[in-house]
Amino acid sequence: MTVTCGCSALTRQHILSRLKGELWLLKAHWKYVAFAVFWFAYVISMVARNFVFYFHEVGRPLLSDRGFTLLPNMEESEIVRIVADTPIKVVGGLIGVMAIWTLFGNTTSTTKPYMYNILERMGSVFLLGQTLRFFTYSATSLPGVSVICRSDAAAEYQPQTWIEVFFTRFAVSPNSNCGDLVFSGHIFTLLTFIFTFQRYSLSVFTKPSPDPAAPHTRAQTYLKVFNYSLFTLIPLQLICILLTRRHYTVDVVASCYISPLIWNWYCTKWPGDDKPPQAFVILAEVGDPPPGSVALTTLDHSSSPTATTDPEQNV
């Protein structure tokens, strides 16, 4: 005997609705996405790093650093290097789980963000910070910190011509870059991931209360405690960076206050762009919309007297 449940069909309908919403948002902002990919893949990962590496001088003595005085040099320790990369991977994994979970759970909630909006905010802050890093680390060339950047081995990776700077050398390996120091990209990325998870985790993983003044549920309280516990990863990341001599102490300290400033500035400047198409959801049963249009059905008109399908007004 086969038992069927309407809940499965409803869940599939909601997931399909969310997927259609994701595609709609991606289609509405494809130019921005294409520009962001180009900016990161070419300008940040290639030209900016090659530019500062081109002016890097091998053999300059290491600067006096209080962090290096207090912490031993464990650059050759494979265990410490693995631990140094763990915090970013852990929080990055949480971001991935959260992004996927936007398709499930309370999918009919008008306060639940779309995966696109989460990744757009995080990616925008990340690109902004990486762009500002270029202006700081290219303005003043500090002596290399790692053994490779202070030895003749750097010549193996260092671009020799402007053609290599702009066209032929894609710099992604940490060992193939020297000079991109102030401020620390590791700390900046970790903090951006943590801020992103804190901003969206409650609305993604828990069901919102109809009464905004109602106290947090037990699940929401536990999740908030977990969110704050993620900040304990920052000292671990900071110490491991200094132990492996990836940055000077000034790099990681500056990143600890520059990163929150960038995040708060962006969230203040664009506080509402993380919302889904407000008061709307794309329904799976509507069918294929005509070319150039999107079929939308209103869920809640409390925030607007008149429904609109303009993505610029609702995202």
C-alpha positions, -999 to 999 in steps of 0.1 A, spaced: 0 0 0 14 34 -10 7 64 12 10 98 -4 13 131 14 4 165 0 33 180 20 59 166 -4 42 182 -34 39 215 -15 76 214 -5 86 207 -41 64 236 -52 80 260 -27 115 249 -37 107 254 -73 93 288 -65 125 298 -47 146 285 -76 125 306 -100 130 336 -77 168 330 -77 169 329 -115 147 360 -118 171 379 -95 201 366 -114 186 376 -147 177 410 -134 213 417 -122 234 397 -146 254 427 -157 265 433 -121 274 397 -116 294 396 -148 313 428 -138 320 414 -103 334 381 -117 356 401 -141 368 425 -114 377 396 -91 392 372 -116 411 397 -136 417 430 -118 420 417 -82 435 382 -87 457 391 -116 466 427 -123 466 441 -87 488 413 -73 511 413 -103 514 450 -101 527 450 -65 548 419 -71 565 437 -100 578 464 -77 588 439 -50 625 440 -40 640 407 -29 666 407 -1 653 436 19 656 430 57 626 420 77 610 449 96 610 449 134 577 434 145 564 429 180 543 400 170 573 382 155 592 389 187 565 372 209 556 343 186 581 318 171 586 312 134 566 281 125 565 288 88 577 253 80 551 236 102 525 219 80 501 215 109 501 252 117 496 261 81 466 238 79 451 253 111 457 288 97 434 280 68 407 262 89 387 292 102 380 306 68 370 271 55 347 265 85 328 298 82 328 296 44 312 261 48 285 276 71 278 303 44 274 275 18 250 256 40 230 288 48 228 297 11 215 262 2 190 263 31 173 294 17 156 269 -7 141 250 23 124 256 56 101 286 59 101 292 21 69 312 21 82 338 46 85 373 31 114 381 54 136 352 43 163 364 20 172 348 -13 205 330 -19 214 356 -45 209 385 -21 231 368 5 259 362 -19 255 396 -35 260 415 -2 289 393 9 305 395 -26 301 433 -28 318 439 5 345 414 -3 353 431 -37 352 465 -21 376 455 6 400 438 -18 399 469 -40 408 491 -10 436 466 -1 452 473 -35 455 510 -28 471 503 6 496 476 -3 506 493 -36 511 527 -20 540 514 2 560 483 -6 570 466 26 598 440 27 586 405 22 575 384 53 577 348 40 609 330 33 601 328 -4 595 366 -7 629 372 10 649 348 -11 659 345 -47 631 319 -51 607 349 -56 623 355 -90 607 323 -103 572 338 -99 579 375 -101 565 392 -133 593 407 -154 574 428 -179 541 447 -180 528 421 -204 531 396 -177 515 420 -152 484 425 -173 480 394 -194 500 363 -188 503 356 -151 472 346 -131 483 349 -94 463 327 -71 488 307 -50 500 324 -18 535 314 -26 534 331 -59 526 366 -45 547 390 -26 539 426 -15 502 423 -9 504 429 28 486 458 43 459 449 52 454 412 58 431 396 33 428 365 55 413 384 84 392 406 62 377 375 44 370 357 77 353 387 93 332 393 61 321 356 63 312 360 100 292 392 95 273 376 66 264 346 86 253 367 116 231 389 95 212 362 78 213 330 99 183 338 121 160 346 91 172 315 72 174 288 98 145 298 121 109 307 116 102 344 123 77 353 150 45 372 139 51 395 168 84 415 164 84 422 202 82 385 212 112 371 229 135 348 210 127 311 209 152 286 223 165 278 188 170 315 180 189 320 213 212 291 206 218 303 171 227 338 184 252 323 209 267 303 181 270 334 160 289 352 187 311 322 193 324 325 158 344 355 168 367 332 188 381 320 155 396 355 149 424 352 175 432 317 163 434 330 127 455 360 138 480 340 158 484 313 130 490 341 104 518 355 126 533 320 133 535 312 96 548 347 88 521 355 62 517 390 74 532 416 97 513 423 129 502 457 115 484 439 86 462 418 108 456 445 134 445 470 108 423 444 92 405 438 125 391 473 125 390 481 87 368 451 80 339 460 104 341 496 91 337 485 55 308 461 64 290 487 85 294 514 58 280 491 31 251 479 53 243 515 62 245 527 26 224 499 12 204 485 42 176 468 23 191 452 -8 192 418 9 154 414 9 136 390 -16 113 406 -41 93 422 -14 58 409 -8 61 386 -38 69 350 -46 71 333 -80 47 305 -80 55 272 -97 19 266 -108 16 299 -127 33 283 -157 58 298 -181 55 336 -182 56 354 -216 90 364 -229 105 393 -211 81 391 -181 79 374 -148 47 360 -133 43 372 -97 17 368 -70 15 390 -40 17 375 -5 15 405 17 5 441 9 11 455 43 43 472 33 30 487 1 -4 499 -10 2 488 -46 20 457 -59 48 462 -83 70 439 -103 99 463 -107 130 445 -94 148 477 -86 121 486 -61 118 452 -45 154 440 -41 
